[in-house]
């Protein structure tokens, strides 16, 4: 039986907020790393230097990633799109993936789109106006009075600022709020004799995740959150514009920079809750890449055995940017998280920034 409060949109009580469900969506098409590497080598063999071709071989063959998903009907399409075609694909595929994820998350807890009072959606791999949230709300048949918010610019860490906004909205409005992260990283594909682009093309995939928030004590209680920005390191990880299109920029110093910011934000988070790292039974880390995972593990002080879900998601999906941290949490949920377990969501990205959320399993 659904609480009537969820359909009437009455003001929230001062009680706790919970993540009731999490749902994921990926495109149907997936490619192994060896298949993707061969496509790239064949398509760009006349324009890339021997050094770049060697780097493609080395990065794509790294065992940390087995396969990734891409929102295309034919993989070679990514290489030949015009700028207008790319925006059109980003729009259609981001809306489709986000819609699937939202619908699945709502179905898990017996809710319909008409019972959603707010939707917060973030992305960094494309831009349209009005935002994606309006398309998703229309496709799902949400009420015209549903509050819609679109967030941009947080990169791979965007799911956690999104969750902060969603929690704040729910405490103000009551009802049901859905937090959605969706990225079509393939819509930002570029290839040149540039290490940042070669690394990006070996790492990123497409995907979406949705989380339903309410005030019934079911799921994960949202206990505390923290964020850190290091603007002086902005150039280490960001999108830049060239010829009117997005090009990913990654520094080789990124693992150490991210690890330092992640450690600081974790300290802030745990201090606010008077907890120690040993109290945390589940760590959901953004995948980033193997070097980033290892650096964060060592700097924060996370036992390797608690990173199995992060490494599993990296292997099967790569780095999907902002939705990835939800994929890691859901991977752990599939195995089972005991009631009372403290869980940390930890993500990092453009800014340079790091964000963390403290959850407790009901």
N, C-alpha and C positions, 0 to 999 in steps of 0.2 A: 504494500500500500504506500503510495507516494504522499508525503507530507503536503497538505494543501498549500502551505506557505510557498512551495516551489513554483506553483502556478500563478499565485497572486502577486508575487514580487513585493511582499511586505518588507519593511525595513529590517535589517539584520539585528540579531541580539548581539551582546558583547562577547559571546562564546567563541570557542575555537573554530578554525576553518580546517577542512579535511580535503585531501585529494581522494575522491571516491573511486575513480577508475582512470586507467591509462590505456590508450589504444594507438597503434602504429599503422602506417601505410607506406608501402614502397611501390615503385613502378613494376610492371610485369617483367620487363626486360632486364636481365642481369648478364654480366660478362665477367669471365675469369680475368685475372691480371695478365696472363699470358696472351689471351685473345685480344685484350685491349692494347697491350704493348705492340702486338703485330699490326693492328689497325693503324696505330699512330706512326709506327716506323714506315709502313708502306705509303701512307698519305703524305708524310713530310720528309721523305728520304732525299728529295732534291733541294730542300731548303734548310735543313738542319745540318750542323757541322758533325764530323765524326765524334767529337767529344760529346755533343748533345745526344746523339744516337746511343752512345755508350752509357750515358747517364739514364736514358730511358730504360735500357736493359737492366741496369743495376737497381733502379728505384721500383720498377714494376715487378721485378722478380723477388723482391724482399718477401720473406715468408709470413710477415705479420698480417698481410691482407691476402685473402683468397679470391674474393669476388666483390663486386659492387653493383648497384642498381642504377639504371639511367632511364629518364623519362623521354624515350624516343621509340619510334616504331622501327627505325633502321639506324644502327649506330653511326654509319658514315654521314648521316644527316647533320650531326653535330658540327662536322668540319666545314660544311658548305652553306650554312644558314646566313642569310642577310640579317642585318640588325633588326629589321622589322619582323622577320620570321622568328627570330629569337625571342623577342618580347611577346609575340603571339603564343609561342610554345610555353614560355614561362607562365603566362597568364592561365592558359587552359590547364596545364599540368599541375600547377600549384593549387588551383582551385579544386581540381579533381582529387588530388591526394589529401588536401586538408578536409574536404567534405567527407571522404571515406573515413578518415581518422575520427572526426567529430561524431559521425553517426555511430561508429562502432563503440566509442567511449560512452555515449549516451545509452545505447542498447544494453551495455553491461550492467547498468544500474537502473534499468527500467524507465528511462526518461525519453521524452520526445523533443525534437527541436523547438516545439511550441512552448516548452517549459524552461527554455534558456533565457535568463534575464540579461546576460552579458557575454560578449565574445571578445577576447584579446588575441590578436594574431601578429606574429613577428616573422620577418624574413629579411634577408640581406642580399639575395641573389637576383633580384629584379625589382622594378618599381613600376607601379601603375597608379593612376588616380581616376576615380576613387580607389581605395585600397582593396586588397584581396578579401578582407572581412565582409565587405558588402556583397561580393559575388558568392561567397560561401553561405552567408545568411539567406540570400535569395534562393540558392539552389536547394538548401535544406528546408525552406519554407518557414523560417523563423518569423516571429512577430515583428512588424515594422517598428515597434517601440523598443526592441532589443538594443542594448547599448553596445556599440561596435567601436573597437580601437585597433589601430594598426601601428606597430612599432618597427622602426628600421634602425640600422646602424650599429647593432651590438655584435654582429658577426656570429661566430661559433658559440659565444656565451649567451646568446639572446633568450634562451628558454627561461633563464632564471629571473632577469628583470621582468619578463612577461609574467611570470608567476607572482612576482611581487605586486605588479599592477592588478592582476586578477584577484589576489587575496584582498588587497585594499578595496577594490570595487565591491567584493562580496560583503565585506564588513559594513559597507555603507548602504548597499541596496538590498541585501538579502537575496534569496532565490538561488539560482544556479548559474555559475560562471564557468565558461570553457576557455582554457588556455591552449593555444595552438601554435606550434612552430612548424614551418614548412620551408624547405629549400630545394630549388632546382639548380644544383651546383653546375650541372652540365650546360645551363643557360649562360654561364660565365666562362665557358671554355675558350682558351686562347693558346696558341702554341708558337713560340719563338725560341731562339737560342738564349734562353733565360732560365736559370735554375729554379726560380720561384714557380714558373709555369710548369716546368717538367715535374717538380715535386707535387704541385697541385693536381696535375692530371693523373698522377699515380695514386692519389689519396682520396679525392672527394667523390661522393656519390649523391644520389637524390633520395629524399624521404620526407615524411611528415609524422608528427605525433600530436595527440590531443589528450588533455587531462581535464576531467570534470571536477569542479570544486563545489562543495556545499558545506552545511553546518551540522550534518548528521554525523555522529561518531563512528564512521565506517571508513576504512582505508588507511590513509596516512595523515596524521595531524601535522599541520604546518606550524612549527615551533619558533623558528627564528631564521633570519637571512642576513647576509652581509655582501658587500661588494667593494672592490678596489679598482681604481683607475690609475694608470701610469702613463699619462699623455706624452711624457718625454720619450717614451718608447713606441710612439704611434707608428712610426715607419717600419717597425719590425713585423707588423701583421695588419694589413689593411687592403682594401680594394683601391686601385687608382684608375683613372680614366685615361684611355688612349684612343684617339679616333672615335670618341663617343661611346666606347664600350668598356666594360669592366675587365681589369686585369688583376689577378691576385698577386700580392707582394708578400713574401715570407722571408724572414731573416734566418740565416744559419744559426744565429744566437738565440732563436726563439725558445728552445727547450729550457735553457737556464733562466731566461726572462720570465717565462710563464710559470716555472716552478717557484720562483721567488714570490711572485704575486699570489699564486695559489696558496702557498704556505702562510702568507700574511692574512689572507682572507679567511682561511680555516681557523687561524688563531683568534681572529676577531669573532667568528661565529661561535666557537666553542666557549670562549670567555663570556660571551653574552648569556650562555646557558649554564655556566659553571660546570662544564663537562671537560673530560680529558679525551685525548685521541683513543685511549684504550677503551672508552665507553662506547665507541662507534662500532656497530656490528656489521654495517653494510655501507660500502663506498661506491657511489655511482659517478664515475669520472667520465667527462667528455673524452672521446678517444684521441683526438688530436693527431696522433701518430705514435709509433713505438718509442721514439726518442723522447717525445713529450711525456708519454705515460711514465717512462722510467724516471725521468727527471722529477716529475711531480711526486711520484712514489717516494723517491729518496729524500726530497726536500721536506715534504709534509711528514713523512714517517709512517707510511701505510704498509701493512704487511702484504707481501706479494700474493698470498693466498686469497686476499679479499679483492683482488683485481681480476679475477677470472671472467666476470661478466663484461668488464670493459674490453678485455682482450678478445673475447668471443665476438662482441659487436664489431670491433675493428676488423676481425678476420672476415666476417660475413657481409659487412656493409661499408667498410671503410669509414671515412669521416663525412657525415652528412651535414656538417655544420650544426646549426642550433638544435634540431630535433634529437641529436645523437644521445644526449644525456638521458632522455626519456627511454630510449631503446635499451640503455644499460639497466635502468631501474626495472623495466618490464622483464628483462632477461632474468634478473634476480627474483622477481615476483613469480615467474614460471617455476622456478625451483622451490620457492617458498621462503618467506621471511617471517620468522616467529613474532608473535605479538609482543610488544614492548621494545622491539629492536630500534635503536637509534640509527638513522640513515642520513648520510650527507650526500646531497647532489652538488657536484663541483664542475664548473665549466669556465672556459676562458676563451678570449678571442680579441677582436678588433678593439682598439682603444689606446694602448693595450689594457685589457681588463681581465678581472677574475671575479667570479660570483659563486656564492654557495648558499644552499638552503639546508636547514636541519629539519628532518621529518622523523616522526615516531609512528611505528606500525601499531594500529589498534588491535 
